[in-house]
Amino acid sequence: MKISVKRLIRVAITLLLLGAALVLGNRLWVRYMDLPWTRDGRVRADVVAIAPDVSGLVTTVSVQDNQLVHQGDVLFRIDESHYRQALQLAEAQVEQRRVQWEMKRDQAARRAPLDDQVVSRENRSDAVLLAASAQADYQAALVQRDQARLNLERTVVRAPSDGWVSNLLIRPGDFARIGEARLALVDQHSFWVYGYFEEHKLALIHVGDPAEMRLLGSQQVLRGHVDSIAHGITDRDNPVESRLLANVNPSFNWVRLAQRIPVRIRLDALPSGYLLVAGMTCTVVINPGRSQSQ
């Protein structure tokens, strides 16, 4: 029985397509399982919690939520009346302590050359010690004056770096307390990416390897390099109880998922005008063996 040429061609084409599908499937499987890439990437940035160094009523808020500010720009002001009065009082105390120190110093200087017939040795020694004590009081007054001046300066809260104001929770008339954060500042120059890679892929990742990042819903590719790899994560199956003894989970899941280890990626130059927001998700692909040193 003869097989037609057309049938042979159809069989050959089918076998070729099947072979191509197997090769492509194998490559996709290897890429998915073995190559260092992850969809679990997060854009991160340094966030500064802005809190006043002095307490008082807020008189002026000079920024708006999500506004870009530069280092040294005024964020808000605190009522300076009490701190200005405190500075005036400290300056008056400085003058008072200075006069007392000069008086004690002159008294000790006048008594020093006198002999024991005029002034006893004990009185001369006491005069010297009183002068030293008055000098110490004067130095303490100078420190208190400088502290009062610093508190007055700190009534003006300024931006510590370039960045965007976020979560503005302060209004004129609010009472600001020392150390209580009232707004956040996202540092403009501190963006990086955390990629969470499965633990069995870490052997393929090295510091300096180039990385490509594609944000969710965007075709723009960002480039960077592996900056560091985390050396510890929380062990959820072994919490520590109140007596610092290991609390071992009695149940064991036979299906174990690979732990995800944070890998910090330093971003290269960003495209001009590109909007990058801390908290965005992205896909991260590492190209192993292509470090900057190579």
KARA-V386291 format. One record per residue. RES is the residue in one small letter. OMEGA is omega as a letter, one per 20 degrees, with the letter a starting at -180 (999 if undefined). D_CENTER is the distance of its C-alpha to the mean C-alpha in Angstrom with 1 decimal. Layout:
((RES,OMEGA,D_CENTER) (RES,OMEGA,D_CENTER))
This chain:
((m,a,80.1) (k,r,78.4) (i,a,74.8) (s,r,74.3) (v,a,72.1) (k,r,70.0) (r,r,69.2) (l,r,68.2) (i,r,65.9) (r,r,64.3) (v,r,63.7) (a,r,62.3) (i,r,59.9) (t,r,58.8) (l,r,58.3) (l,r,56.2) (l,r,54.0) (l,r,53.6) (g,r,52.7) (a,r,50.2) (a,r,48.6) (l,r,48.4) (v,r,46.9) (l,r,44.3) (g,r,43.6) (n,r,43.1) (r,r,40.7) (l,r,38.7) (w,r,38.7) (v,r,37.6) (r,a,34.8) (y,a,33.6) (m,a,34.0) (d,a,33.4) (l,a,31.3) (p,r,27.5) (w,a,26.5) (t,r,24.9) (r,a,24.7) (d,r,21.7) (g,a,18.9) (r,r,15.8) (v,a,13.9) (r,r,10.1) (a,r,7.5) (d,r,4.1) (v,a,5.4) (v,r,6.1) (a,a,8.9) (i,r,11.8) (a,a,14.3) (p,r,17.4) (d,r,18.5) (v,r,22.1) (s,r,23.9) (g,r,26.4) (l,r,27.7) (v,a,25.8) (t,a,28.2) (t,r,26.6) (v,a,23.8) (s,a,23.5) (v,r,21.3) (q,r,21.8) (d,r,19.8) (n,r,18.2) (q,r,19.2) (l,r,17.8) (v,a,17.3) (h,a,16.9) (q,a,15.6) (g,r,17.9) (d,r,19.3) (v,r,20.5) (l,r,18.9) (f,a,21.3) (r,r,23.8) (i,a,25.1) (d,a,28.8) (e,a,29.5) (s,a,33.1) (h,a,32.6) (y,r,30.4) (r,r,33.0) (q,r,35.7) (a,r,33.9) (l,r,33.6) (q,r,37.3) (l,r,38.2) (a,r,36.3) (e,r,38.0) (a,r,41.3) (q,r,40.7) (v,r,39.9) (e,r,43.2) (q,a,45.1) (r,r,43.7) (r,r,44.5) (v,r,48.1) (q,r,48.5) (w,r,47.2) (e,r,49.6) (m,r,52.4) (k,r,51.9) (r,r,51.5) (d,r,54.8) (q,r,56.6) (a,r,55.6) (a,r,56.7) (r,a,60.0) (r,a,60.7) (a,a,59.8) (p,a,63.1) (l,a,65.3) (d,a,67.4) (d,r,67.8) (q,a,70.8) (v,a,68.8) (v,a,65.4) (s,r,64.8) (r,r,62.4) (e,r,60.3) (n,r,60.0) (r,r,58.9) (s,r,56.2) (d,r,55.0) (a,r,54.8) (v,a,52.6) (l,r,50.3) (l,r,50.2) (a,r,49.3) (a,r,46.4) (s,r,45.2) (a,r,45.5) (q,r,43.4) (a,r,40.7) (d,r,40.8) (y,r,40.5) (q,r,37.4) (a,r,35.8) (a,r,36.7) (l,r,35.0) (v,r,31.8) (q,r,32.1) (r,r,32.8) (d,r,29.7) (q,r,27.6) (a,r,29.4) (r,r,28.8) (l,r,25.0) (n,r,25.0) (l,r,27.0) (e,a,24.5) (r,r,21.6) (t,r,23.5) (v,a,22.2) (v,a,18.5) (r,r,17.1) (a,r,14.2) (p,a,11.8) (s,r,11.5) (d,r,13.3) (g,a,12.5) (w,r,14.1) (v,a,14.7) (s,r,14.5) (n,r,16.2) (l,a,18.1) (l,a,19.8) (i,a,21.6) (r,r,25.0) (p,a,27.5) (g,r,29.3) (d,r,26.5) (f,a,25.9) (a,r,22.5) (r,a,21.7) (i,r,19.7) (g,a,16.3) (e,a,16.9) (a,a,14.3) (r,r,16.4) (l,r,14.3) (a,r,11.1) (l,r,10.1) (v,a,9.2) (d,a,8.5) (q,a,11.8) (h,a,11.5) (s,a,8.6) (f,r,10.6) (w,a,11.8) (v,r,14.0) (y,r,14.4) (g,a,18.1) (y,a,19.7) (f,r,22.9) (e,a,25.9) (e,a,26.4) (h,r,29.7) (k,a,28.2) (l,a,25.8) (a,a,28.7) (l,a,28.9) (i,r,25.3) (h,r,24.4) (v,a,21.6) (g,r,22.5) (d,r,24.4) (p,a,24.2) (a,r,23.0) (e,a,24.1) (m,r,22.3) (r,a,24.3) (l,a,22.8) (l,r,24.8) (g,a,27.7) (s,r,27.1) (q,r,29.2) (q,r,26.7) (v,r,25.7) (l,a,22.3) (r,r,22.3) (g,a,20.0) (h,r,20.1) (v,a,19.1) (d,a,16.3) (s,r,16.4) (i,a,17.8) (a,a,16.7) (h,r,19.1) (g,r,19.2) (i,a,19.3) (t,r,20.8) (d,a,24.6) (r,a,25.8) (d,a,29.4) (n,r,29.0) (p,a,27.3) (v,r,28.0) (e,a,30.4) (s,r,30.8) (r,r,32.8) (l,r,30.4) (l,a,32.8) (a,r,32.1) (n,a,32.8) (v,r,34.1) (n,a,34.7) (p,r,38.5) (s,a,38.5) (f,r,37.7) (n,a,37.2) (w,r,39.3) (v,a,37.4) (r,r,34.0) (l,r,31.2) (a,r,29.1) (q,r,25.6) (r,a,22.8) (i,r,20.4) (p,r,16.9) (v,a,17.2) (r,a,14.3) (i,r,15.8) (r,a,15.0) (l,r,16.5) (d,a,19.4) (a,r,20.5) (l,r,20.4) (p,a,23.8) (s,r,24.5) (g,a,23.9) (y,a,22.3) (l,r,20.3) (l,a,17.2) (v,r,15.4) (a,a,12.5) (g,r,14.5) (m,r,17.5) (t,a,19.6) (c,r,21.3) (t,a,23.7) (v,r,22.7) (v,r,25.5) (i,r,25.3) (n,a,28.2) (p,r,28.8) (g,a,30.6) (r,a,29.6) (s,a,26.9) (q,a,26.4) (s,a,28.6) (q,999,31.5))
